[in-house]
Amino acid sequence: MKLLLICAFLLSLTSRSDAMPQAGIDQKCKAGPVDLVFIIDSSRSVRPHEFETMRKFMINIIQTLNVGADATRVGVVQYSSQVQNVFSLKSFTKMEEMVKGINEIIPLAQGTMTGLAIKYAMNVAFSAEEGDRPRIPNVAVIVTDGRPQDRVAEVAAAAREKGIEIYAVGVARADMTSLRAMASPPLDDHVFLVESFDLIHQFGLQFQDKLCGMDLCLESDHGCEHICESSPGSYHCECLPGYRLNDDGKTCAAIDLCAEEKHDCEQICISSPGSYTCDCNAGYTLNEDKKTCKAIDLCAEEKHDCEQICISSPGSYTCDCRAGYTLNEDKKTCTMINYCSFGNHSCQHECVSVLNGYFCRCNEGYTLQEDGKTCQPDNLCNTVEHGCEFQCVSTPGSYYCICPEGQLLQEDGKSCGTCRSANIDLVLLIDGSKSVRPQNFELVKQFVNQVVDSLDVSAHGTRIGLVQYSSRVRTEFPLSLYQSAEDIKTAVMKVEYMEKGTMTGLALKHMVENSFSESEGARAANRNIPRVGLVFTDGRSQDDITEWAKKAKEAGITMYAVGVGKAVEDELREIASEPLEKHFFYTTDFTAINQIAENLKLNICAEESQGEIEVKDPCACESLVEFQQATMTSLEHLTQKHILQPQPQSAQLLHILLLAVAYIYLCYVDVGWY
């Protein structure tokens, strides 16, 4: 269709009256505007009278055109060994001005550099600076009489590629091969060769037919599948973007860049005509570059419903269970393996299944023996040599030893002693996660106070700090805040339950970096006051504990780990110091933690004895009171033994009394109380 717009530029060429009528000003092509440039050969082989014929040829063509700024624009370029712009597309808007410009051309009369002239027309004559308009057809008419002295094929192809339609008119000695190399297809419509300049006017009618003839795309059955593109007296088929013309010159085939492997998709290429998009296999998602793919990790994105372990695969997952558990039929939840159901436990009374094993339990009134399987009747205090130094207490099927107030049961479980002779800095980390539950949290606070009762709390004695943790960490009180056991116990009972998660690793980090700092009340390391940390938890940590459990021990902190219920033994063992049997405690029920507190007293006292002993003034008031209390306890203990076992104790009683009198006398002399 675009060339229908240019049919006006060659409506009729000059012709003799017996060949065709002389075109008048009013016999113009009824077509739209065109940008037309004549490229005329003015080499020395063109004789003066021949050049005049060519001049008249151009004028006759222009007279058939509807010229103007918004209609057809005309430019003229002449060439020989060099190129000269006679006038550009923007120079004139009136026909009279164009005719005058053509009549004033002075031939160059040198060589024949046709390729140079085509290049000039492409880069300069058909430029916006010289008046070329966008979306207006560009037409070049080359008139030459000889063989070019430079290469024309490549530059003519570039001009055609740029959208310039080229007509090649050869006269006399013109080279047909060169004409065909310059002209646009179809060549039959764009190449003309005549014997002399005198005969050039004979092609006026032929130009008129070609450029102003009917639109074959509209008036014929062209057979183009997509687009029919008209040219004067002809047409050709083109395809829509993304398609290429088949060999039949009419039908179109989609350009499949995927099939031609002209893409950079990592997994799947989806073709569209002349283009493509990338996609990914099932289980993968397209990255931001729209080319590469990454696996969809539903486990990492927490888009799963596994109770314990999620095992990811691209776009999917499977569930698994920790050691000691088995996957249920729903393939999501887990049930602890019932080792008792295997039938090989050999428990005399009852088998109780626990994580990664089982234990035997006796019926009420019986006590499990050391073999862990058989049971023995209760009230053993009356039937066995229990060896308790102070008092034996019977329990169903067993017994245990207790000590008088102010003393603690020693490691042998029978003898009594005290651990109030030295000092420690003790920080307790208690689990306040939602799995503990409010009623059990109250038991935890009682557990803490039970430990506090066994220690000599004072500014110069044992210092105690408390930290609660869940999804975050909160210091309930630092080592420096309270200086008496009663104040600490009162503060402990006022601690509010945090709930939420279990970030044990974060709590250990807080303890190492903050709780044992001198700013929070820890005494200087060079004083060799033992630093003791106690972690109480009921579940698996939601963060990593390895790094800060190790750093706590490297910092010289003796670590105790107490676990209840669903606490993970492996984590507790990693937290606890060596030997594990003295620093690691576990029970399945919160109601049993009071017994753990009793065992902790022994071990913490053992740690305490390594510390700096505070040397007190024996004659100070508090020393006298302590001595008096110790003396009275010893007397009472001996009296009880005397009552229970009536034997002569007079010598021992007398010895104690004499020591007491001597101690008081010396103190009185020392301070001048006489």
HUKA-V27557 format. One record per residue. N is the residue number from 1. RES is the residue in one small letter. SS is DSSP state (a for helix, b for strand, c for the rest). OMEGA is omega in whole degrees, -180 to 180 (999 if undefined). D_CENTER is the distance of its C-alpha to the mean C-alpha in Angstrom with 2 decimals. Layout:
[[N	RES	SS	OMEGA	D_CENTER] [N	RES	SS	OMEGA	D_CENTER]]
This chain:
[[1	m	c	-174	54.33] [2	k	a	-177	53.62] [3	l	a	172	56.83] [4	l	a	-179	58.88] [5	l	a	-175	58.19] [6	i	a	-175	59.96] [7	c	a	-177	63.06] [8	a	a	-168	65.04] [9	f	a	178	65.03] [10	l	a	-178	67.58] [11	l	c	174	69.59] [12	s	c	178	72.68] [13	l	c	179	73.69] [14	t	c	-178	77.09] [15	s	c	178	79.63] [16	r	c	-175	83.30] [17	s	c	180	85.11] [18	d	c	-180	86.21] [19	a	c	-180	82.64] [20	m	c	-180	80.68] [21	p	c	176	81.19] [22	q	c	-179	80.27] [23	a	c	177	76.99] [24	g	c	-178	77.44] [25	i	c	-177	75.18] [26	d	c	178	74.85] [27	q	c	-176	73.94] [28	k	c	176	70.27] [29	c	c	180	67.34] [30	k	c	-177	65.74] [31	a	c	-179	62.21] [32	g	c	-175	59.37] [33	p	c	177	58.67] [34	v	c	173	57.94] [35	d	b	-172	57.38] [36	l	b	177	60.14] [37	v	b	172	60.81] [38	f	b	175	63.99] [39	i	b	-171	63.67] [40	i	b	-179	67.33] [41	d	b	177	68.85] [42	s	c	178	71.39] [43	s	c	-176	72.07] [44	r	c	177	75.63] [45	s	c	178	76.24] [46	v	c	-177	76.27] [47	r	c	-177	79.83] [48	p	a	-178	80.56] [49	h	a	176	81.98] [50	e	a	179	79.01] [51	f	a	178	76.61] [52	e	a	177	78.64] [53	t	a	179	78.17] [54	m	a	178	74.40] [55	r	a	180	74.52] [56	k	a	177	76.40] [57	f	a	-179	73.92] [58	m	a	-177	71.01] [59	i	a	180	73.09] [60	n	a	179	74.12] [61	i	a	-178	70.52] [62	i	a	-177	69.40] [63	q	a	178	72.25] [64	t	c	-173	70.79] [65	l	c	173	67.45] [66	n	c	-173	66.34] [67	v	b	178	65.23] [68	g	c	-178	63.61] [69	a	c	-179	60.49] [70	d	c	178	58.89] [71	a	c	180	60.75] [72	t	b	176	61.23] [73	r	b	-176	60.82] [74	v	b	172	62.69] [75	g	b	-179	62.34] [76	v	b	176	64.53] [77	v	b	172	63.73] [78	q	b	-177	66.46] [79	y	b	168	66.00] [80	s	c	173	67.98] [81	s	c	177	66.82] [82	q	c	-177	64.72] [83	v	b	178	63.20] [84	q	b	177	64.52] [85	n	b	-179	63.05] [86	v	b	168	66.18] [87	f	b	-174	64.41] [88	s	c	-178	60.83] [89	l	c	-177	59.48] [90	k	c	-173	59.44] [91	s	c	-173	62.88] [92	f	c	176	65.16] [93	t	c	-179	64.95] [94	k	c	-178	68.61] [95	m	a	-178	70.43] [96	e	a	179	73.36] [97	e	a	180	71.08] [98	m	a	180	69.56] [99	v	a	179	73.04] [100	k	a	180	74.28] [101	g	a	179	71.32] [102	i	a	-179	72.01] [103	n	a	-179	75.72] [104	e	c	-180	74.99] [105	i	c	174	73.05] [106	i	c	-177	74.62] [107	p	c	-179	73.82] [108	l	c	174	72.10] [109	a	c	175	74.29] [110	q	c	-177	72.21] [111	g	c	-176	69.98] [112	t	c	-178	67.70] [113	m	c	-176	63.97] [114	t	a	179	62.64] [115	g	a	179	59.08] [116	l	a	-180	58.94] [117	a	a	179	60.16] [118	i	a	180	57.49] [119	k	a	179	54.74] [120	y	a	-180	56.22] [121	a	a	-178	56.34] [122	m	a	-173	52.70] [123	n	a	-174	51.31] [124	v	a	-173	53.87] [125	a	a	179	56.18] [126	f	c	177	53.40] [127	s	c	-180	51.17] [128	a	a	-180	50.41] [129	e	a	-179	52.29] [130	e	a	174	55.41] [131	g	c	179	55.20] [132	d	c	-176	53.09] [133	r	c	177	51.46] [134	p	c	176	48.14] [135	r	c	174	48.47] [136	i	c	-177	52.23] [137	p	c	175	53.55] [138	n	b	-180	54.44] [139	v	b	176	57.67] [140	a	b	176	59.37] [141	v	b	-180	62.98] [142	i	b	177	63.94] [143	v	b	-178	67.72] [144	t	b	-179	68.91] [145	d	c	-177	72.07] [146	g	c	178	70.98] [147	r	c	179	68.50] [148	p	c	177	65.50] [149	q	c	175	65.56] [150	d	c	-177	61.75] [151	r	c	-178	58.92] [152	v	c	-172	58.21] [153	a	a	-175	56.11] [154	e	a	-177	52.71] [155	v	a	177	53.13] [156	a	a	178	54.54] [157	a	a	178	51.57] [158	a	a	179	49.20] [159	a	a	178	51.29] [160	r	a	178	51.21] [161	e	a	179	47.44] [162	k	c	177	47.26] [163	g	c	180	49.22] [164	i	b	176	52.77] [165	e	b	-172	55.45] [166	i	b	171	58.17] [167	y	b	-180	61.85] [168	a	b	-180	63.89] [169	v	b	-180	67.67] [170	g	b	-179	69.77] [171	v	b	172	73.43] [172	a	c	-172	76.07] [173	r	c	-178	74.61] [174	a	c	-178	70.93] [175	d	c	-177	68.82] [176	m	a	179	67.60] [177	t	a	180	64.71] [178	s	a	179	63.42] [179	l	a	180	63.89] [180	r	a	178	61.86] [181	a	a	-177	59.10] [182	m	a	-168	58.87] [183	a	c	176	59.26] [184	s	c	174	56.65] [185	p	c	-7	56.79] [186	p	c	-173	58.79] [187	l	a	-180	61.22] [188	d	a	-179	64.29] [189	d	a	-172	63.44] [190	h	a	-180	62.47] [191	v	b	179	64.94] [192	f	b	179	68.62] [193	l	b	178	71.36] [194	v	b	-174	74.94] [195	e	c	-179	77.94] [196	s	c	179	78.71] [197	f	a	-180	77.70] [198	d	a	-176	80.70] [199	l	a	-175	79.08] [200	i	a	-178	75.60] [201	h	a	-179	76.74] [202	q	a	-176	77.29] [203	f	a	178	73.56] [204	g	a	-179	73.42] [205	l	a	-180	73.79] [206	q	a	176	71.25] [207	f	a	-180	68.70] [208	q	a	178	69.49] [209	d	a	-176	68.86] [210	k	a	-171	65.57] [211	l	a	-178	64.17] [212	c	a	-180	65.80] [213	g	c	-176	66.34] [214	m	c	178	64.77] [215	d	c	-175	61.05] [216	l	a	178	60.83] [217	c	a	-179	57.36] [218	l	a	-169	58.92] [219	e	a	178	62.34] [220	s	c	177	61.80] [221	d	c	-172	59.95] [222	h	c	177	57.49] [223	g	c	179	55.28] [224	c	c	-178	51.99] [225	e	c	-177	49.09] [226	h	c	-171	46.84] [227	i	b	172	48.46] [228	c	b	-178	52.07] [229	e	b	-178	52.50] [230	s	b	168	56.11] [231	s	b	-176	58.01] [232	p	c	178	61.68] [233	g	c	-178	63.65] [234	s	b	175	60.68] [235	y	b	171	57.10] [236	h	b	-177	54.07] [237	c	b	174	51.09] [238	e	b	-178	47.48] [239	c	c	176	44.22] [240	l	c	178	41.38] [241	p	c	-178	38.16] [242	g	c	179	36.31] [243	y	b	175	39.64] [244	r	b	-177	42.21] [245	l	b	177	46.00] [246	n	c	-177	47.53] [247	d	c	180	50.59] [248	d	c	176	52.90] [249	g	c	-177	52.00] [250	k	c	-178	51.46] [251	t	c	-176	48.70] [252	c	b	177	44.99] [253	a	b	180	42.22] [254	a	b	176	38.49] [255	i	c	-178	36.59] [256	d	c	-179	34.17] [257	l	c	178	31.59] [258	c	c	-180	29.83] [259	a	c	179	33.13] [260	e	c	180	33.89] [261	e	c	176	30.53] [262	k	c	-179	29.95] [263	h	c	179	26.23] [264	d	c	175	22.98] [265	c	c	-180	21.21] [266	e	c	-174	19.57] [267	q	c	-174	20.86] [268	i	b	175	22.91] [269	c	b	179	24.89] [270	i	b	-173	26.51] [271	s	b	167	29.57] [272	s	b	-174	31.24] [273	p	c	177	34.36] [274	g	c	-178	33.55] [275	s	b	179	29.81] [276	y	b	170	26.93] [277	t	b	-179	23.48] [278	c	b	175	20.90] [279	d	b	-177	19.77] [280	c	c	176	18.34] [281	n	c	178	20.19] [282	a	c	-180	20.10] [283	g	c	179	17.13] [284	y	b	178	14.76] [285	t	b	-176	12.99] [286	l	b	178	13.37] [287	n	c	-178	10.82] [288	e	c	179	11.42] [289	d	c	177	14.20] [290	k	c	-178	16.00] [291	k	c	-177	17.20] [292	t	c	-176	14.96] [293	c	b	173	13.60] [294	k	b	-178	11.15] [295	a	b	176	12.41] [296	i	c	-177	11.85] [297	d	c	-178	11.51] [298	l	c	179	13.57] [299	c	c	-179	14.21] [300	a	c	179	10.78] [301	e	c	180	10.55] [302	e	c	176	14.10] [303	k	c	-180	15.70] [304	h	c	178	18.68] [305	d	c	175	22.04] [306	c	c	-179	22.77] [307	e	c	-174	24.92] [308	q	c	-174	24.13] [309	i	b	176	22.01] [310	c	b	179	19.49] [311	i	b	-173	19.40] [312	s	b	166	16.75] [313	s	b	-174	17.75] [314	p	c	177	16.23] [315	g	c	-178	16.39] [316	s	b	178	18.65] [317	y	b	171	19.49] [318	t	b	-179	22.65] [319	c	b	176	23.80] [320	d	b	-177	25.69] [321	c	c	177	27.55] [322	r	c	179	28.08] [323	a	c	-180	31.27] [324	g	c	180	34.27] [325	y	b	177	32.92] [326	t	b	-177	33.31] [327	l	b	179	31.34] [328	n	c	-178	33.25] [329	e	c	179	34.25] [330	d	c	177	31.48] [331	k	c	-178	29.07] [332	k	c	-177	26.93] [333	t	c	-175	29.02] [334	c	b	176	30.75] [335	t	b	179	34.30] [336	m	b	-179	35.64] [337	i	c	179	37.95] [338	n	c	-178	41.57] [339	y	a	179	43.23] [340	c	a	-177	46.50] [341	s	a	180	46.68] [342	f	a	175	47.16] [343	g	c	-178	50.75] [344	n	c	-174	51.09] [345	h	c	178	50.52] [346	s	c	177	54.27] [347	c	c	-179	53.92] [348	q	c	-178	57.40] [349	h	c	-172	56.38] [350	e	b	176	52.75] [351	c	b	180	49.52] [352	v	b	-179	46.27] [353	s	b	176	43.03] [354	v	b	-178	40.10] [355	l	c	177	36.76] [356	n	c	177	37.47] [357	g	b	-180	41.21] [358	y	b	171	44.09] [359	f	b	-179	46.90] [360	c	b	179	50.43] [361	r	b	-178	51.79] [362	c	c	175	55.41] [363	n	c	-180	57.14] [364	e	c	-178	58.26] [365	g	c	178	61.09] [366	y	b	-180	59.95] [367	t	b	180	57.91] [368	l	b	-179	55.77] [369	q	c	-175	57.23] [370	e	c	178	55.73] [371	d	c	177	55.38] [372	g	c	-176	52.73] [373	k	c	-177	54.55] [374	t	c	-177	58.06] [375	c	b	-179	59.13] [376	q	b	-179	62.00] [377	p	b	-177	63.83] [378	d	c	177	63.19] [379	n	c	-178	65.42] [380	l	a	180	65.39] [381	c	a	-177	66.47] [382	n	a	-173	69.97] [383	t	c	-178	70.06] [384	v	c	173	68.42] [385	e	c	-173	68.70] [386	h	c	176	65.48] [387	g	c	179	66.06] [388	c	c	-179	64.49] [389	e	c	-176	65.80] [390	f	c	-176	65.84] [391	q	b	176	65.32] [392	c	b	179	64.16] [393	v	b	-179	62.29] [394	s	b	170	62.39] [395	t	b	-178	59.51] [396	p	c	178	59.71] [397	g	c	-178	60.47] [398	s	b	176	59.75] [399	y	b	171	60.33] [400	y	b	-177	58.83] [401	c	b	175	60.31] [402	i	b	-179	59.98] [403	c	c	178	61.11] [404	p	c	-180	62.87] [405	e	c	-179	61.02] [406	g	c	178	59.74] [407	q	c	-178	59.36] [408	l	b	176	56.64] [409	l	b	-177	56.87] [410	q	c	-174	56.48] [411	e	c	180	54.63] [412	d	c	177	57.66] [413	g	c	-176	57.32] [414	k	c	-178	60.97] [415	s	c	-176	61.85] [416	c	b	178	60.98] [417	g	b	-180	59.93] [418	t	c	177	58.06] [419	c	c	-178	54.95] [420	r	c	-176	55.85] [421	s	c	-177	57.11] [422	a	c	-170	53.89] [423	n	c	172	50.59] [424	i	b	167	46.81] [425	d	b	-174	43.69] [426	l	b	175	41.95] [427	v	b	179	38.52] [428	l	b	175	37.66] [429	l	b	-178	34.09] [430	i	b	-178	34.46] [431	d	b	178	31.94] [432	g	c	-177	31.88] [433	s	c	-175	29.32] [434	k	c	-180	30.27] [435	s	c	-179	31.33] [436	v	c	-178	34.21] [437	r	c	-173	35.95] [438	p	a	-176	38.39] [439	q	a	178	41.53] [440	n	a	178	40.07] [441	f	a	176	38.68] [442	e	a	176	42.33] [443	l	a	178	43.27] [444	v	a	179	40.64] [445	k	a	176	42.26] [446	q	a	177	45.66] [447	f	a	179	44.34] [448	v	a	-179	43.34] [449	n	a	177	46.80] [450	q	a	176	48.46] [451	v	a	-180	46.92] [452	v	a	-178	47.92] [453	d	a	-175	51.51] [454	s	c	-172	51.88] [455	l	c	178	51.14] [456	d	c	-175	53.22] [457	v	b	175	51.09] [458	s	c	179	52.15] [459	a	c	-179	51.10] [460	h	c	179	52.76] [461	g	c	179	52.11] [462	t	b	176	48.94] [463	r	b	-175	46.08] [464	i	b	174	43.53] [465	g	b	-177	40.15] [466	l	b	178	38.01] [467	v	b	175	34.21] [468	q	b	180	32.66] [469	y	b	171	29.02] [470	s	c	172	26.86] [471	s	c	175	23.30] [472	r	c	-176	24.59] [473	v	b	-180	27.54] [474	r	b	175	30.87] [475	t	b	179	33.93] [476	e	b	169	36.90] [477	f	b	-179	39.36] [478	p	c	-179	39.32] [479	l	c	-171	41.92] [480	s	c	-168	44.12] [481	l	c	-175	44.55] [482	y	c	-176	47.18] [483	q	c	176	50.21] [484	s	c	-179	51.82] [485	a	a	-178	50.97] [486	e	a	178	52.09] [487	d	a	180	49.79] [488	i	a	-178	46.81] [489	k	a	178	47.72] [490	t	a	180	48.15] [491	a	a	180	44.76] [492	v	a	-178	43.14] [493	m	a	179	44.67] [494	k	c	-178	43.29] [495	v	c	-179	39.65] [496	e	c	-178	37.64] [497	y	c	-175	35.31] [498	m	c	-173	31.60] [499	e	c	-177	30.11] [500	k	c	-165	26.37] [501	g	c	-177	24.25] [502	t	c	-178	25.13] [503	m	c	-177	23.36] [504	t	a	179	26.02] [505	g	a	179	24.06] [506	l	a	179	23.60] [507	a	a	178	27.33] [508	l	a	178	28.38] [509	k	a	180	26.53] [510	h	a	-180	28.35] [511	m	a	-177	31.60] [512	v	a	-173	31.43] [513	e	a	-172	30.39] [514	n	a	-168	32.44] [515	s	a	-179	34.92] [516	f	c	175	36.94] [517	s	c	179	37.08] [518	e	a	180	40.53] [519	s	a	179	39.46] [520	e	a	172	39.09] [521	g	c	177	42.38] [522	a	c	-179	41.84] [523	r	c	-173	44.82] [524	a	c	-177	44.62] [525	a	a	-177	43.72] [526	n	a	176	47.03] [527	r	a	177	48.96] [528	n	c	173	47.67] [529	i	c	-179	47.06] [530	p	b	175	45.01] [531	r	b	-174	41.54] [532	v	b	175	40.66] [533	g	b	180	37.46] [534	l	b	180	37.56] [535	v	b	178	34.51] [536	f	b	-177	35.33] [537	t	b	180	32.79] [538	d	c	-177	33.02] [539	g	c	179	29.70] [540	r	c	177	26.69] [541	s	c	178	24.43] [542	q	c	174	20.95] [543	d	c	-176	19.74] [544	d	c	-179	20.85] [545	i	c	-169	24.50] [546	t	a	-174	25.30] [547	e	a	-173	24.70] [548	w	a	171	26.65] [549	a	a	178	29.31] [550	k	a	-179	30.09] [551	k	a	178	30.13] [552	a	a	180	32.48] [553	k	a	178	34.96] [554	e	a	179	34.70] [555	a	c	177	35.58] [556	g	c	-180	38.79] [557	i	b	175	37.92] [558	t	b	-172	39.61] [559	m	b	172	37.21] [560	y	b	179	38.43] [561	a	b	-180	36.29] [562	v	b	-179	37.64] [563	g	b	180	36.05] [564	v	b	172	37.21] [565	g	c	-174	36.51] [566	k	c	178	33.02] [567	a	c	-177	32.25] [568	v	c	-175	30.89] [569	e	a	-179	33.58] [570	d	a	178	31.39] [571	e	a	180	29.49] [572	l	a	180	32.87] [573	r	a	179	34.36] [574	e	a	179	31.55] [575	i	a	-171	32.20] [576	a	c	175	36.00] [577	s	c	176	38.18] [578	e	c	-5	40.71] [579	p	c	-174	42.97] [580	l	a	-176	40.86] [581	e	a	179	44.00] [582	k	a	-174	44.71] [583	h	a	-177	41.24] [584	f	b	-178	39.60] [585	f	b	-179	40.77] [586	y	b	174	39.77] [587	t	b	-178	41.35] [588	t	c	-171	40.51] [589	d	c	178	42.07] [590	f	a	-177	41.81] [591	t	a	-178	45.60] [592	a	a	-174	46.06] [593	i	a	178	44.25] [594	n	a	177	47.57] [595	q	a	176	48.76] [596	i	a	179	45.64] [597	a	a	179	46.53] [598	e	a	179	49.98] [599	n	a	179	48.64] [600	l	a	-179	46.25] [601	k	a	-179	49.25] [602	l	a	-175	50.83] [603	n	a	179	47.83] [604	i	a	176	46.91] [605	c	a	178	50.58] [606	a	a	176	50.53] [607	e	a	-176	47.63] [608	e	a	-176	49.54] [609	s	c	179	52.62] [610	q	c	-172	50.86] [611	g	c	-179	50.42] [612	e	c	-180	52.66] [613	i	c	180	55.79] [614	e	c	180	57.07] [615	v	c	-177	60.78] [616	k	c	176	62.57] [617	d	c	-176	66.01] [618	p	c	-178	68.24] [619	c	c	176	70.51] [620	a	c	-176	67.88] [621	c	a	-177	68.22] [622	e	a	177	65.01] [623	s	a	178	66.12] [624	l	a	180	69.46] [625	v	a	179	67.87] [626	e	a	179	65.56] [627	f	a	179	68.59] [628	q	a	-179	70.61] [629	q	a	179	67.94] [630	a	a	-180	67.59] [631	t	a	-179	71.38] [632	m	a	178	71.73] [633	t	a	180	69.04] [634	s	a	179	70.81] [635	l	a	180	74.15] [636	e	a	180	72.77] [637	h	a	179	71.21] [638	l	a	179	74.50] [639	t	a	178	76.39] [640	q	a	178	74.26] [641	k	a	-180	74.87] [642	h	a	179	78.54] [643	i	a	-178	78.57] [644	l	a	-178	76.67] [645	q	c	-174	78.46] [646	p	c	176	81.87] [647	q	c	-179	82.50] [648	p	c	178	83.92] [649	q	c	-172	81.18] [650	s	a	-178	83.51] [651	a	a	-179	82.95] [652	q	a	178	79.19] [653	l	a	-179	79.50] [654	l	a	-180	81.97] [655	h	a	-179	79.73] [656	i	a	-179	76.85] [657	l	a	180	79.17] [658	l	a	178	80.65] [659	l	a	-179	77.21] [660	a	a	-180	76.30] [661	v	a	-179	79.56] [662	a	a	180	79.22] [663	y	a	-179	75.65] [664	i	a	-179	76.65] [665	y	a	-179	79.79] [666	l	a	180	78.00] [667	c	a	179	75.51] [668	y	a	179	78.33] [669	v	a	-175	80.14] [670	d	a	-176	77.02] [671	v	a	176	76.39] [672	g	c	-180	80.05] [673	w	c	-179	80.35] [674	y	c	999	83.98]]
